[in-house]
Amino acid sequence: MNVTVQPGQLTGEVEAPSSKSEAHRLLICAAFAPGTTDIDCTTSSDDIDATVSCLEALGARVTRTRRGFRVRPVPGTSASDNLPEAARGAVLDCGESGSTLRFLLPVVAALGCGARLVGHGRLPERPLSPLYEELVAHGAELSRQGEVPLVVGGRLRAGRFSLPGNVSSQFVSGLMMAAPILRAPVEIDVAEPVESRPYIDLTARALERFGAQVSEERVRTEAGAARALVVSAPSGLSSPGTVSVGGDWSGAAFWLAAGALGGAGVAVRGLDPASAQGDRQVLAALALLGARVLRRADGAACAPDALAGRDLSVESCPDLVPPLAAVAACAEGRTRIRGAARLRLKESDRLATVSAVVNDLGGHAEVTADGLVIEGSRALRGGTVDAAGDHRIAMMAAVLAARCEAPVTIRGAECVSKSYPAFFEDLASLGGVVESEEI
C-alpha cells in the first residue's frame, strides 16, 4: 500500500498505543504461570499477535477480551514429560518480530519440546550470536543459524551464562524468561557497558510481577567488569490475576516529534512518566533539540520552539533515532547521533533508511560508523520514499510531511501494522490529510 501525506502541521491530542515491549513480556510470563491471567492491553499489532500465536502453538489458550487478553497457561511446564502433545515439535511462526524469536528461543530450549521457529522478512538474517553459542553450551541443540526453520532440540540447563553488553538486550531478556521454567537460578553475566539497559529492566519488572526474584550485582569476570543478573523462581511463576500494559513511548515519540515540528503542539495520553521503557527519554532529547516539552501525570506534550542541532547519544534508546532524525532534519545546524550501530540489524538497515528518507525529501544526512550526521533545513521539498518494510521508517516519513513543501508518498506504508496498525488513523485525527492507494 502506498500512502500520501499532504503537507500540514499536526495539532491535538491522541491516545498512546499499548507498548509491544511490555505486552511480549507479560504474555510470555502469563503463559507459564498457573491460573488465568487477564492482561489489560488496549491495542495489538503484528508483533504482539506473533507472540500470541507462538504461545498458542505451545498449548497456551489466549483469548481476546474487551480489555485485552485472557491467558490460560501452557499445561505441565514444570517438566517436559507433562507437556501437551501439541507442544512437541510445535512450529512457532514469529512473523517479523525479533522480540518474539529471541525471547522464545531460550524458553522453548528450557521446555525441551523440540520446537521449530520460523520467521519472515529480514528476521532469519538477524544474528543470534552469542546467545546461540550460550544455549548450545548449556544443553540446547540448535540447527544452523540462518536456516528456516530453526530447530531446537535437547534441553537447556540452568547455570551461568555470559553475554556482551553491546549486543541485543533481547538475548538477556530471553534467558531471564527461561529461568522460571528451569526451576533453578540462572545467572547472566552481562559485560559492561550495558546498552539498551531499560529493556532488561522491563523484563525484570515483568518477572517480578509474576513472583520471580531478580537480583543484580557488579562482578569481575575474565572479560572484565560485568553486571550479574540472577533470576530465581524455584516454584515457578504465579499469576497476579490482572496486569496492565502501559502506553508505548516508542510509538508516542513520533507524535511528540510532530509537535516539535510545528503547529500548536501535540499531546499524547496514556503514558506512564515513571515507565521503565527507555524511550521515555524522547522528552529529554526533544528538549535538548529546543522543543517545548510538557510532562503530565497521564502523558506528555510537545510544541515547537527554536530547534537547534545537538549531539545525541542513543545507546539506551536506539528506536528513537527515526523520530529524532525527523526533528533534526528541520533544526538549525548540525545534529550528530551516536551509539546507534545496532540499527543496521533492524527490520531494515535503519541508519541507511533513515538517511535515505531525509535525503529523498530534500534534506541532508550522512551515515557514520555508529550513527548519523544531519544538517538541518528550514523546509524540505517532499517527494517519494520507500519504507523498506520498516514500520518506524514509514512513521518517520509521515511525520516529516509536516515540514515539506509538497506531499510525501510512502511506498509500502502498510508495514506500520508491525507495531502501530492505527497510525494513519491517528495521524488523520491530528489534522493530517492522508490518501492511500492499494497496489
C-alpha positions as CSV (number, residue, x, y, z in Angstrom):
1,M,0.0,0.0,0.0
2,N,1.2,3.5,-0.9
3,V,0.2,6.3,1.4
4,T,0.5,10.0,0.5
5,V,0.5,12.6,3.3
6,Q,-0.2,16.2,2.4
7,P,2.0,19.0,3.9
8,G,0.5,20.4,7.0
9,Q,1.3,20.7,10.7
10,L,-0.3,18.3,13.2
11,T,-2.1,19.5,16.3
12,G,-4.3,17.9,19.0
13,E,-4.3,15.0,21.4
14,V,-4.0,11.3,20.8
15,E,-4.0,8.1,22.9
16,A,-0.8,6.1,23.0
17,P,-0.9,2.6,21.7
18,S,-0.1,-0.2,24.1
19,S,3.6,-1.0,24.5
20,K,4.5,-4.1,22.5
21,S,7.7,-4.3,24.6
22,E,5.6,-4.8,27.7
23,A,3.0,-6.9,26.1
24,H,5.5,-9.5,24.8
25,R,6.9,-9.9,28.3
26,L,3.6,-10.1,30.2
27,L,2.1,-12.5,27.7
28,I,5.1,-14.9,28.0
29,C,5.1,-14.8,31.8
30,A,1.3,-15.4,31.8
31,A,1.7,-18.4,29.5
32,F,3.9,-20.1,32.1
33,A,2.1,-19.1,35.3
34,P,-0.6,-21.4,36.8
35,G,-4.1,-19.9,36.8
36,T,-5.7,-17.4,34.5
37,T,-4.2,-14.0,33.8
38,D,-6.1,-11.1,32.4
39,I,-3.8,-8.6,30.6
40,D,-5.2,-5.1,30.0
41,C,-3.9,-4.2,26.6
42,T,-6.0,-1.7,24.6
43,T,-4.3,-2.3,21.2
44,S,-2.5,-5.0,19.4
45,S,-0.1,-5.3,16.5
46,D,1.5,-7.8,14.2
47,D,4.4,-8.3,16.6
48,I,2.1,-8.9,19.6
49,D,-0.1,-11.2,17.6
50,A,3.1,-13.2,16.6
51,T,3.9,-13.8,20.3
52,V,0.3,-14.8,21.0
53,S,0.3,-17.3,18.1
54,C,3.6,-18.9,19.3
55,L,2.3,-19.3,22.8
56,E,-0.9,-20.9,21.5
57,A,1.3,-23.3,19.4
58,L,2.9,-24.4,22.7
59,G,-0.5,-25.1,24.3
60,A,-1.5,-21.8,26.0
61,R,-5.0,-20.6,25.4
62,V,-5.2,-16.9,24.7
63,T,-8.4,-15.2,24.0
64,R,-9.1,-11.6,23.1
65,T,-11.3,-9.7,25.6
66,R,-12.8,-6.2,25.6
67,R,-9.8,-5.0,27.7
68,G,-7.0,-7.1,26.2
69,F,-6.1,-10.7,26.6
70,R,-7.1,-13.6,28.8
71,V,-4.3,-16.2,29.1
72,R,-4.6,-19.7,30.3
73,P,-1.1,-21.2,30.7
74,V,0.7,-24.0,28.9
75,P,0.0,-27.2,30.8
76,G,2.8,-29.1,32.5
77,T,5.6,-26.5,32.1
78,S,7.5,-27.8,35.1
79,A,8.6,-30.9,33.3
80,S,8.9,-31.8,29.6
81,D,7.1,-35.2,30.2
82,N,4.0,-33.3,31.1
83,L,3.9,-31.0,28.2
84,P,0.8,-31.3,25.9
85,E,1.3,-33.4,22.8
86,A,0.7,-30.3,20.7
87,A,3.8,-28.6,22.1
88,R,6.2,-31.4,20.9
89,G,7.6,-30.4,17.6
90,A,5.4,-27.3,17.6
91,V,6.0,-24.8,14.8
92,L,6.3,-21.3,16.1
93,D,5.8,-18.6,13.5
94,C,7.5,-15.5,14.8
95,G,6.4,-13.3,11.9
96,E,8.9,-10.5,11.6
97,S,9.2,-10.0,15.3
98,G,12.7,-10.1,16.7
99,S,11.5,-9.9,20.2
100,T,9.2,-13.0,19.7
101,L,12.1,-15.1,18.3
102,R,14.8,-14.0,20.7
103,F,12.5,-14.3,23.8
104,L,11.0,-17.7,22.9
105,L,14.2,-19.4,21.7
106,P,15.6,-19.8,25.2
107,V,12.1,-20.6,26.5
108,V,11.5,-23.5,24.1
109,A,15.0,-24.7,24.8
110,A,14.1,-24.8,28.5
111,L,10.9,-26.7,27.8
112,G,12.8,-29.3,25.8
113,C,9.8,-29.7,23.4
114,G,11.7,-29.9,20.1
115,A,10.0,-26.8,18.7
116,R,10.8,-25.2,15.3
117,L,10.9,-21.4,14.9
118,V,10.2,-19.7,11.6
119,G,10.4,-16.0,10.7
120,H,9.8,-13.8,7.7
121,G,11.3,-10.6,6.2
122,R,14.8,-9.9,7.5
123,L,14.2,-11.9,10.7
124,P,16.0,-15.1,9.6
125,E,19.1,-12.9,8.7
126,R,19.2,-11.1,12.1
127,P,22.1,-12.6,14.2
128,L,21.5,-14.9,17.2
129,S,25.2,-15.0,18.3
130,P,26.3,-15.0,21.0
131,L,23.0,-16.2,22.5
132,Y,23.2,-19.2,20.1
133,E,26.5,-20.4,21.4
134,E,25.5,-19.9,25.1
135,L,22.4,-22.0,24.6
136,V,24.4,-24.8,22.9
137,A,26.9,-24.7,25.7
138,H,24.1,-25.3,28.2
139,G,22.5,-28.3,26.6
140,A,20.4,-27.0,23.7
141,E,20.7,-28.5,20.3
142,L,20.2,-25.9,17.5
143,S,20.2,-26.1,13.8
144,R,22.5,-23.8,11.9
145,Q,21.9,-20.1,12.2
146,G,20.1,-18.5,9.2
147,E,18.3,-21.7,8.4
148,V,14.5,-21.7,8.4
149,P,13.0,-23.3,10.4
150,L,15.4,-23.0,13.3
151,V,15.1,-26.4,15.0
152,V,15.5,-26.5,18.8
153,G,16.4,-29.9,20.4
154,G,17.9,-31.1,23.6
155,R,17.1,-29.2,26.8
156,L,18.6,-26.1,28.4
157,R,20.3,-26.4,31.7
158,A,20.4,-23.7,34.4
159,G,23.7,-22.2,35.4
160,R,25.8,-19.2,34.5
161,F,25.6,-17.5,31.1
162,S,27.9,-14.8,29.7
163,L,26.9,-12.2,27.2
164,P,28.5,-8.9,26.0
165,G,26.6,-5.7,26.8
166,N,26.8,-4.2,23.4
167,V,24.6,-6.7,21.6
168,S,20.8,-7.1,21.7
169,S,19.3,-6.8,25.2
170,Q,16.7,-9.3,23.9
171,F,19.3,-12.1,24.3
172,V,19.5,-11.2,28.0
173,S,15.7,-10.9,28.4
174,G,15.1,-14.3,26.7
175,L,17.4,-16.1,29.2
176,M,15.7,-14.3,32.1
177,M,12.3,-15.5,31.0
178,A,13.5,-19.1,30.6
179,A,14.7,-19.2,34.2
180,P,11.3,-19.9,35.9
181,I,10.8,-22.9,33.6
182,L,14.1,-24.4,34.7
183,R,13.1,-24.1,38.4
184,A,16.7,-23.3,39.2
185,P,18.6,-20.0,39.5
186,V,20.0,-18.6,36.3
187,E,22.9,-16.1,36.4
188,I,23.6,-13.9,33.4
189,D,26.8,-12.0,33.4
190,V,26.5,-9.1,31.1
191,A,29.7,-7.3,30.3
192,E,29.8,-3.5,30.8
193,P,28.8,-1.1,29.4
194,V,25.3,-2.5,29.1
195,E,23.4,-0.9,26.2
196,S,19.6,-0.8,25.9
197,R,19.6,-1.4,29.7
198,P,15.9,-0.2,30.1
199,Y,14.7,-3.2,28.2
200,I,16.4,-5.5,30.7
201,D,14.7,-3.6,33.5
202,L,11.3,-4.1,31.7
203,T,11.9,-7.8,31.8
204,A,12.9,-7.8,35.4
205,R,9.7,-5.9,36.3
206,A,7.5,-8.3,34.3
207,L,9.1,-11.3,36.1
208,E,8.7,-9.7,39.5
209,R,5.0,-9.1,38.8
210,F,4.7,-12.9,38.4
211,G,6.6,-13.7,41.6
212,A,10.1,-14.3,40.4
213,Q,13.1,-12.8,42.2
214,V,15.6,-10.8,40.2
215,S,18.8,-9.5,41.8
216,E,21.9,-7.8,40.4
217,E,25.4,-7.0,41.4
218,R,28.6,-5.8,39.8
219,V,31.2,-8.5,39.4
220,R,34.6,-9.1,37.8
221,T,34.8,-11.8,35.1
222,E,37.7,-12.9,32.8
223,A,36.4,-10.3,30.3
224,G,36.3,-7.5,32.8
225,A,33.6,-5.7,34.7
226,A,30.1,-7.1,34.3
227,R,26.6,-7.0,35.7
228,A,25.5,-10.3,37.2
229,L,21.7,-10.7,36.9
230,V,20.3,-13.6,38.9
231,V,16.7,-14.8,38.2
232,S,15.2,-17.2,40.7
233,A,11.8,-18.8,40.7
234,P,12.2,-22.2,42.4
235,S,8.4,-22.8,42.4
236,G,7.9,-21.3,39.0
237,L,5.8,-18.2,38.3
238,S,2.5,-17.3,39.9
239,S,-0.2,-15.3,38.2
240,P,-1.1,-11.9,39.8
241,G,-4.6,-12.2,38.3
242,T,-4.6,-9.0,36.3
243,V,-1.8,-6.9,34.9
244,S,-1.7,-3.9,32.6
245,V,0.4,-3.0,29.6
246,G,1.5,0.6,29.7
247,G,1.3,3.1,26.8
248,D,4.1,2.8,24.2
249,W,6.7,5.6,24.4
250,S,8.2,4.3,21.2
251,G,5.1,5.0,19.2
252,A,4.3,8.2,21.1
253,A,7.7,9.6,20.2
254,F,6.5,10.2,16.6
255,W,3.6,12.3,17.8
256,L,5.8,14.2,20.2
257,A,8.3,14.8,17.3
258,A,5.4,16.0,15.2
259,G,4.5,18.5,18.0
260,A,8.1,19.8,17.9
261,L,7.9,20.4,14.1
262,G,5.1,22.9,14.1
263,G,1.5,23.8,14.9
264,A,0.0,24.4,18.3
265,G,1.6,21.2,19.7
266,V,0.7,17.6,20.1
267,A,-0.3,15.8,23.4
268,V,-0.2,12.0,24.0
269,R,-2.3,10.4,26.7
270,G,-1.8,7.1,28.4
271,L,1.9,7.3,29.1
272,D,3.5,6.5,32.4
273,P,6.1,9.1,33.2
274,A,7.8,6.5,35.5
275,S,7.8,3.7,33.0
276,A,10.9,1.5,32.7
277,Q,10.6,2.0,28.9
278,G,13.9,3.6,27.8
279,D,12.1,5.5,25.0
280,R,10.6,7.9,27.5
281,Q,14.0,9.6,27.1
282,V,12.4,11.2,24.0
283,L,11.3,14.1,26.2
284,A,14.8,14.9,27.3
285,A,16.1,14.5,23.7
286,L,13.4,16.8,22.2
287,A,14.0,19.4,24.9
288,L,17.7,19.3,24.1
289,L,16.9,19.9,20.4
290,G,15.0,23.0,21.5
291,A,11.3,21.9,21.6
292,R,9.0,22.9,24.4
293,V,8.2,19.7,26.4
294,L,5.4,19.3,29.0
295,R,5.3,16.3,31.3
296,R,1.8,15.4,32.5
297,A,0.5,12.9,35.0
298,D,-1.2,11.0,32.2
299,G,1.3,11.6,29.4
300,A,3.3,14.3,27.7
301,A,3.0,17.1,25.2
302,C,5.4,18.8,22.9
303,A,5.3,22.1,21.0
304,P,7.7,23.9,18.6
305,D,10.3,26.4,19.6
306,A,13.7,27.4,18.3
307,L,15.0,24.0,17.2
308,A,18.8,23.6,17.0
309,G,21.1,20.7,16.2
310,R,22.8,18.9,19.1
311,D,24.9,15.8,19.8
312,L,22.6,13.0,20.9
313,S,23.7,9.6,22.4
314,V,21.1,6.8,21.9
315,E,22.8,3.7,23.3
316,S,19.9,3.0,25.6
317,C,17.1,4.1,23.3
318,P,18.1,3.3,19.6
319,D,14.5,3.1,18.5
320,L,14.2,6.8,19.0
321,V,16.5,7.6,16.0
322,P,13.8,7.9,13.4
323,P,11.6,10.5,15.2
324,L,14.6,12.4,16.5
325,A,16.2,12.4,13.0
326,A,12.9,13.9,11.7
327,V,13.2,16.8,14.1
328,A,17.0,17.1,13.5
329,A,16.3,17.4,9.7
330,C,14.3,20.6,10.4
331,A,16.5,22.0,13.2
332,E,19.0,24.8,12.6
333,G,22.6,23.5,12.4
334,R,24.1,20.1,12.7
335,T,22.9,17.1,14.7
336,R,25.2,14.1,15.5
337,I,23.5,10.9,16.6
338,R,25.9,8.4,18.2
339,G,25.6,4.9,19.7
340,A,23.2,3.5,17.0
341,A,25.3,0.9,15.2
342,R,22.9,-1.8,16.1
343,L,20.2,-0.2,13.9
344,R,21.8,-1.8,10.9
345,L,20.2,-5.1,12.0
346,K,16.6,-4.0,12.5
347,E,13.7,-4.5,10.0
348,S,15.9,-2.5,7.6
349,D,19.4,-1.2,7.9
350,R,17.8,1.7,9.8
351,L,20.8,4.0,9.6
352,A,20.7,3.7,5.8
353,T,17.0,4.1,5.5
354,V,16.7,7.0,8.0
355,S,19.4,8.8,5.9
356,A,17.6,7.9,2.7
357,V,14.3,9.4,3.9
358,V,15.9,12.7,4.9
359,N,17.8,12.9,1.6
360,D,14.9,11.8,-0.6
361,L,12.7,14.6,0.9
362,G,15.4,17.3,0.3
363,G,17.4,17.2,3.5
364,H,21.0,16.4,4.2
365,A,22.0,13.3,6.2
366,E,25.1,11.0,6.2
367,V,25.7,7.7,7.8
368,T,28.7,7.4,10.2
369,A,30.2,4.3,11.8
370,D,27.7,4.3,14.7
371,G,25.1,6.8,13.8
372,L,24.2,9.8,11.6
373,V,25.1,13.4,10.9
374,I,22.1,15.5,9.9
375,E,22.3,19.1,8.6
376,G,19.0,20.9,9.3
377,S,16.9,22.6,6.7
378,R,14.2,25.2,7.2
379,A,11.9,23.3,4.9
380,L,12.0,20.0,2.9
381,R,10.7,19.7,-0.6
382,G,8.7,16.4,-0.2
383,G,8.7,13.5,-2.6
384,T,8.5,9.7,-2.5
385,V,10.2,7.4,0.0
386,D,10.5,3.7,0.4
387,A,9.5,2.4,3.8
388,A,11.8,-0.6,3.2
389,G,9.5,-2.9,5.2
390,D,10.3,-0.9,8.3
391,H,7.4,0.4,10.4
392,R,9.5,3.2,12.0
393,I,10.7,4.4,8.7
394,A,7.1,4.8,7.4
395,M,6.1,6.7,10.5
396,M,9.1,9.0,10.3
397,A,8.3,9.9,6.7
398,A,4.7,10.6,7.6
399,V,5.7,13.0,10.4
400,L,8.2,14.8,8.2
401,A,5.4,15.7,5.8
402,A,4.5,18.5,8.3
403,R,7.6,20.4,7.2
404,C,7.6,19.6,3.4
405,E,6.5,21.9,0.6
406,A,5.0,19.1,-1.4
407,P,3.2,15.8,-0.5
408,V,5.1,12.8,0.9
409,T,4.3,9.4,-0.7
410,I,5.4,6.4,1.3
411,R,5.7,3.1,-0.6
412,G,4.9,0.0,1.5
413,A,3.3,2.0,4.2
414,E,1.3,-1.0,5.4
415,C,4.3,-2.0,7.5
416,V,3.2,0.3,10.3
417,S,0.9,-2.7,11.4
418,K,4.0,-4.3,12.8
419,S,3.8,-2.0,15.9
420,Y,1.0,0.6,15.3
421,P,-1.8,-0.5,13.0
422,A,-3.9,2.6,13.7
423,F,-1.0,5.0,13.0
424,F,-2.5,6.7,9.9
425,E,-5.9,6.9,11.5
426,D,-4.4,8.8,14.5
427,L,-2.4,11.0,12.0
428,A,-5.7,12.0,10.4
429,S,-7.2,12.7,13.9
430,L,-4.4,15.2,14.4
431,G,-5.3,17.0,11.2
432,G,-3.2,15.1,8.7
433,V,-4.6,14.6,5.3
434,V,-3.9,11.0,4.3
435,E,-4.6,9.3,1.0
436,S,-4.0,5.6,0.5
437,E,-3.6,3.5,-2.7
438,E,-3.7,-0.2,-2.8
439,I,-1.1,-1.7,-5.2
